């Protein structure tokens, strides 16, 4: 895995930059997650990190699978939705070689 590791000392902005991987759509979604709930918002980002979902993959899950419904996206993140992970991994254009998973990605670092 070539993705930058999120450290315990990483601030919210740094974590947002790492997680978005330069994808503006992903950055907007991550900011929406943070705005949705000050306390739990960062936890959603940690869920995504543990699922190895970042950058374009966040955008694909939100836009294509969840039809741009933030609450549906949150539910799929919390429930580690296998169908969303499968869609992200099978999407024809692969902007990344990283594989999304339902859990455990953060333990592999």
C-alpha positions, 0 to 999 in steps of 0.5 A: 500500500502506497497511501500515506498513513494517518497518525494520531498526531494528524490534525483534522485538516491534514487528515482531510488532505490525506484522505481526499488524495487531491480529489475535490469531490472527496474533500467536499464530502469529507467536509460535509461529514465533519459538518454533519457532526463535530464529534462523530464526523472524524470517526466517519473518516477513520471508518473510511481509512479502515476500509481503505477508501480514499480520494476518487473511491470516496467520490464513487461511493457517494455519487454512484452508490449513494446517489449523493445522499450523505445519510445513505453514505454514512449508513454504508460507512458505518455498516461497512457495506460490502456492495459499496466496496465491491462497486468501488473495486469493480469500477471500470476506471481505476484511478488507484491500484488500492483495493477497498475492503470492509475492514482492517486496512488501517491494521495493515499499515 
